[in-house]
């Protein structure tokens, strides 16, 4: 690979290898700084300060939320989950952290936490829960990870020596390897090296803390049992939803048994606390009207991951018949088209997605990518510019902006973007490409 294949203005269509190269992933390093565990009170080898945890969270979580199709536009639902989470957080060991709880538009079943307290659950998992106590258990578990400082611990042990920004690993972490491979071809982004790295002991500790916090908040321990039972049962009832996830949350049988045992021992006196099923059902009623469409999307996403693109398209079509303005459905359909190199159709769906959710960034990346493929560099540039305004900090965007400028023969602007890119990323094919160009243009000797 000599970095010369790609283009300014002329013909050569990309080969598959070029395509893979072009879309390859870039990584950025992280800084590390010592501490007493807020949970156990014991000294821990933690080289990451609280300030840094918050900083890492701020830099990374918006990219993950966007990879999950943004926060739901249903403000009432979002507020409900945030209020429920904050009530539980107030009973945690680190109540001062800047917690936020949100629902993201992804359909796969999961929840996750960033080290500064940004916590999200997918609409897929909300549909699988039966009452508010289960929701409190779920959020309590994620709070457990934040409070026991699991991410900071992992980073300090060198398990997470670098987090990937603008890369592959989030999708591997949350959706499985094939999807990650596919998505990286589109230069899609995420931050999930931070997410997929909990040990089994971390999971046990988060469960124990989650139970503690939710019961102290006033929820019956049955909520944790219900959550664990759901996770355990999901693999049988709805394989399409579960295949995509929970590389991050294994050992569900053990976790279920532990919840039952602690509920009967340590938390016996709390057994009559309420579960608030009715309140949960009221607050999720609107979401549950999307159930049929979301199931179609879950199946479609699985088909897409298995590279059965025709089948996937059928399911996305069915979903969009039910909910024509569903951002996730539109983005998935666009993605599916792009995987098949149907760029024009991909653009149509991406632009529709932009219309229904103009503040969400992912659709701009997709159309920008597709417009580069169709050599509409000016339009591609505008898409990436909008993307960067909405979601700064993705190195890929900067590279693509440079690439689009180069396509328009704007050498000075292209050089400018490539230099910005190289300040963030010094390794990989894109960095080599940018460096090569800058050398050719006389910016470097
Ligand atoms: Zn966990």
Boltz pocket constraint, residues with backbone or C-beta under 6 A from the ligand:
constraints:
  - pocket:
      binder: B
      contacts: [[A, 141], [A, 145], [A, 198], [A, 202], [A, 203], [A, 206], [A, 248], [A, 249]]
      max_distance: 6.0
